[in-house]
Amino acid sequence: MKSDEKKTVKKQKEEIIMALPGFINQLLLLMNSGTAVKDAFCRIAGSYTVLPEARKNSFTEAVCSIYDNSCKTGENVIAGFYCYSRLSGVKELTRVANILMENRDKGTDLWEKLAEQSDALWAERKRLALEKIRLAESKMSFPLGILLIALIIITAAPAMLQI
């Protein structure tokens, strides 16, 4: 792959990892209030369609397209979400999609498994944020060093000129 394509894929994976915990929390809240999984997914997708452009990302757009495709073709949204997870290649998304498919097929206890995944994803999101902070700190050290050298030269220049 070209470097631009790699950057795009990496950015999409980061967006999915950053958006997935919020999606799961919304799903859990709606399920806890008595909404079925499919209806909860549809409500979340509906709320993503009215998001301002600044807050949209590849994950929210994918959820909206899954919902639109299910409305047009009659395909189950959970099956569409499962296919999207396989195509994305993000293991966290694949785990969540597997949990949803397992619930659809076998009727397993969904809430506890999703809550567990949500906790793990929030920890992963926190780790990624800390990694970005460390990267920003290292990027800022060079300009700060240049400013320090300039400050030393400015303060030492009058003393050197008097010699």
C-alpha positions as CSV (number, residue, x, y, z in Angstrom):
1,M,0.0,0.0,0.0
2,K,1.0,3.6,-0.5
3,S,1.8,5.7,2.5
4,D,-1.3,7.8,1.9
5,E,-3.5,4.7,1.9
6,K,-1.8,3.4,5.0
7,K,-2.5,6.8,6.8
8,T,-6.1,6.7,5.7
9,V,-6.6,3.1,6.9
10,K,-4.8,3.9,10.2
11,K,-7.0,7.0,10.7
12,Q,-10.2,5.0,10.0
13,K,-9.1,2.4,12.6
14,E,-8.4,5.1,15.2
15,E,-11.8,6.7,14.5
16,I,-13.5,3.4,14.9
17,I,-11.7,2.7,18.2
18,M,-12.5,6.2,19.5
19,A,-16.2,6.0,18.5
20,L,-17.0,2.4,19.4
21,P,-17.1,2.9,23.3
22,G,-19.7,5.7,22.9
23,F,-21.7,3.6,20.5
24,I,-21.7,0.6,22.9
25,N,-22.8,2.9,25.8
26,Q,-25.7,4.3,23.8
27,L,-26.7,0.7,22.9
28,L,-26.5,-0.4,26.5
29,L,-28.5,2.6,27.7
30,L,-31.3,2.0,25.1
31,M,-31.3,-1.7,25.9
32,N,-31.5,-1.0,29.6
33,S,-34.6,1.1,29.0
34,G,-36.3,-1.8,27.3
35,T,-35.5,-1.2,23.7
36,A,-34.7,-4.2,21.5
37,V,-31.2,-4.5,20.0
38,K,-32.3,-3.9,16.4
39,D,-34.5,-0.9,17.4
40,A,-31.7,0.5,19.6
41,F,-29.2,0.2,16.6
42,C,-31.7,2.0,14.4
43,R,-32.2,4.8,16.9
44,I,-28.5,5.3,17.2
45,A,-28.1,5.4,13.4
46,G,-30.9,7.9,13.2
47,S,-29.1,10.1,15.7
48,Y,-25.9,9.8,13.7
49,T,-27.6,11.1,10.6
50,V,-28.3,14.5,12.2
51,L,-24.8,15.0,13.6
52,P,-23.0,18.1,12.4
53,E,-20.3,17.4,9.8
54,A,-17.6,18.3,12.3
55,R,-18.6,15.4,14.6
56,K,-19.0,12.8,11.9
57,N,-16.4,10.2,11.2
58,S,-16.0,7.0,9.2
59,F,-17.7,4.9,11.9
60,T,-20.8,7.1,12.2
61,E,-21.1,7.2,8.4
62,A,-20.7,3.4,8.2
63,V,-23.5,2.9,10.9
64,C,-25.7,5.3,8.9
65,S,-25.0,3.4,5.6
66,I,-25.7,0.1,7.3
67,Y,-29.0,1.4,8.5
68,D,-29.9,2.8,5.1
69,N,-29.0,-0.4,3.4
70,S,-31.1,-2.4,5.8
71,C,-34.1,-0.1,5.1
72,K,-33.7,-0.5,1.4
73,T,-32.9,-4.2,1.2
74,G,-34.6,-5.6,4.3
75,E,-31.3,-7.0,5.5
76,N,-30.9,-7.3,9.3
77,V,-28.8,-4.4,10.7
78,I,-26.9,-6.7,12.9
79,A,-25.8,-8.8,9.9
80,G,-24.8,-5.6,8.1
81,F,-22.8,-4.5,11.1
82,Y,-21.1,-7.9,11.3
83,C,-20.1,-7.6,7.6
84,Y,-18.8,-4.1,8.1
85,S,-16.7,-5.3,11.1
86,R,-15.1,-8.0,9.0
87,L,-14.3,-5.6,6.2
88,S,-12.8,-3.0,8.6
89,G,-10.3,-5.3,10.1
90,V,-10.5,-3.7,13.6
91,K,-10.5,-6.5,16.1
92,E,-12.4,-4.6,18.8
93,L,-15.2,-3.9,16.3
94,T,-15.2,-7.6,15.3
95,R,-15.5,-8.7,18.9
96,V,-18.6,-6.4,19.4
97,A,-20.1,-7.6,16.1
98,N,-19.5,-11.2,17.1
99,I,-21.3,-10.6,20.5
100,L,-24.3,-9.0,18.6
101,M,-24.4,-11.9,16.1
102,E,-24.2,-14.5,18.9
103,N,-27.0,-12.8,20.6
104,R,-29.1,-12.8,17.5
105,D,-28.4,-16.4,16.7
106,K,-28.3,-18.0,20.2
107,G,-29.9,-15.5,22.5
108,T,-27.0,-15.1,24.9
109,D,-26.7,-12.6,27.7
110,L,-25.9,-9.5,25.7
111,W,-25.8,-6.8,28.3
112,E,-23.0,-8.2,30.5
113,K,-20.8,-9.0,27.5
114,L,-21.3,-5.6,26.0
115,A,-20.6,-3.9,29.3
116,E,-17.4,-5.8,29.6
117,Q,-16.4,-4.9,26.1
118,S,-17.3,-1.3,26.8
119,D,-15.0,-1.1,29.8
120,A,-12.1,-2.6,27.8
121,L,-12.7,-0.2,24.9
122,W,-12.8,2.8,27.2
123,A,-9.4,1.7,28.6
124,E,-8.1,1.3,25.0
125,R,-9.4,4.7,24.1
126,K,-7.6,6.2,27.2
127,R,-4.4,4.4,26.2
128,L,-4.6,5.8,22.7
129,A,-5.2,9.3,24.0
130,L,-2.2,9.1,26.3
131,E,-0.1,7.8,23.4
132,K,-1.1,10.9,21.3
133,I,-0.2,13.2,24.2
134,R,3.2,11.6,24.5
135,L,3.7,12.0,20.8
136,A,2.7,15.7,20.9
137,E,5.1,16.3,23.8
138,S,8.0,14.8,21.9
139,K,7.1,16.9,18.8
140,M,7.0,20.0,20.9
141,S,10.5,19.5,22.4
142,F,12.4,20.6,19.3
143,P,10.6,24.0,19.0
144,L,11.0,24.5,22.7
145,G,14.7,23.8,22.4
146,I,15.0,26.4,19.6
147,L,13.2,28.9,21.7
148,L,15.5,28.2,24.6
149,I,18.6,28.7,22.5
150,A,17.2,32.0,21.1
151,L,16.5,33.2,24.6
152,I,20.1,32.4,25.7
153,I,21.5,34.2,22.7
154,I,19.3,37.2,23.3
155,T,20.4,37.4,27.0
156,A,24.0,36.7,26.4
157,A,24.5,38.9,23.3
158,P,24.8,42.2,25.2
159,A,27.5,40.8,27.5
160,M,29.4,39.4,24.6
161,L,29.2,42.6,22.6
162,Q,30.8,44.6,25.5
163,I,33.9,42.5,25.5
